């Protein structure tokens, strides 16, 4: 049985700060027993599979690296209506997708959650490497706190 709320961590952990969403959802899984109505999902690079993860939910919380023109490490909370995506797709894989297009598709299919929240985190570096930058690492507790606060509201 699907839980009413899902937290999706997006990103590629082989590309430094690009993996922040996956890293955070893995950390949040440590608190899963305290949030019995929430599924925590490592959605990796996402793609069209995001549709499967959000369908039939009341709320979806998405965590991802986002280029927002902010200082590295900044975190912002958005709704889909507040996001303007400028992602350029190569159209070479079903795993490649623009989150905003996936959400629009879910809405067209009548499968979108009533509430969708996106946490974007400004990267310091996106390059080959499995370690997060020090800037993001030093703010992990802040990110976790914000996300848990969202789950409690």
N, C-alpha and C positions, 0 to 999 in steps of 0.2 A: 504494500500500500504506500502510495506517495504521500510524503509529508506536505503540509500546506505551504511551507516556506523552503526555498532552496537558496544556498549561497554558492555561486559559481566562481572559482578562481581560474582566470584565463591567463595565458602567456606561455612563453617558451623558456623553460629554465636553463636552456643551453646558451641563452643570449643575455646573460647578466641581468640587468634590471627589468628586462622584458618578462622575466619569470616571476615578478613580484606577486601577481594574483595567485599563481599556483603555490608559491611559498606560504602566503598568508592563509590560504584555505587549508593547507596541511597543518599549520599551527592551530587554526580554529578547530580542526578535528579533535584536538586534545580536549576541547570543551563540549564535545558533542553530547555527552550524557546530561549536561546542564540545559540543553536545548532540544528536548525530545520532539518538538514540532518542526525541526529544521534538518534538511539534508545538506551536508557539506560535500561539494563535488569538485574534484580536480578536473576541469574541462579542457585542460591543455590549450591547444591552439584553436579549440572550439569548432569553428566551421558550422555546417548545417546541423550537426549533432546538438547544438545549443537548443534547437527547437524541441528535441526530445526531453531535454532536462528541464525546460520551463513549462511545458504543456501541463495543464490541469493544476497549476499551483495558484495560490492566493497572492504570493509575493515572491519576487526573485531579486536577489542582491548579487550584483556582478562586480568583481574586483579585477582591475586590469591596469596595466601600464598605459599611460595616456600622455601624448604630447599636447600640453595645454598652454605653453608659453609662460609657465610658472617657474619659480626656482626649483632645482632638483630636490626631490623628496616631498614636495607639496602634495597634499591629498585634497581632493574636492569631491563633494557629493553632488550627483546630477540625477535628474530624471531624463528619460529619452527625449522629451520635448525640449530640454535645455542643451542638447548636444548637437553640434554640427560636425558631421564626420567628413574628413577629407582623405580618407584612406583610399589609396590607389591599389586595385587588385590586378594580379597578373592573369587570373582566370585559368590557372593550371591545375587546380586541385579542389575537391569538394571540402577539404579541410580549411581552405582559405575562404574567409567571409568577413563582411563588414557587420559588426554587431548591430548597428542601427537598421540595416537591411533585414537581418534575421528577426529583429523585434517587429519590424513592419510586416514581415511575412507571417509571423505568429498571430499578429492582430488580424490580418486578412483571413487567416484560417480559423479565427475564433478561439485560438489556443493560448493567447497571451495572458499572463497573470494580471490581476487587477492593479497591482502595484509593482513597478520595476524601479529599482534604485541602482545607480552605477557609482562605484567609487573609482575615480581615476587617480593614479599616482604618477607624478612627473618623474621620468627616469633621469639619472645622471649619465648613464652610459648604456647603450645597447650595442653589444659586440659579442663575439664568441667568448664564452666563459660562463662557468656555473655559479660564480659567486656574485651576490648582490653588492652594489657599491656600498661603501661605508656610510654615505649619506642616508641611504634607505635603511640600512641595517640599524642605524642608531635610532630610527623612528618606528621600528616594528611595534613596540608596545603601544604607541599612539595610534597606529593604524588598527591594531586589534581592538583597542578600546572603542574607537569610533564605530567599527563594524558591529561589535557586540551591543553598543548603545542602540544602533539601528534595529537590531533584532529584538531588543527589549521595548522599543517604542511601538 
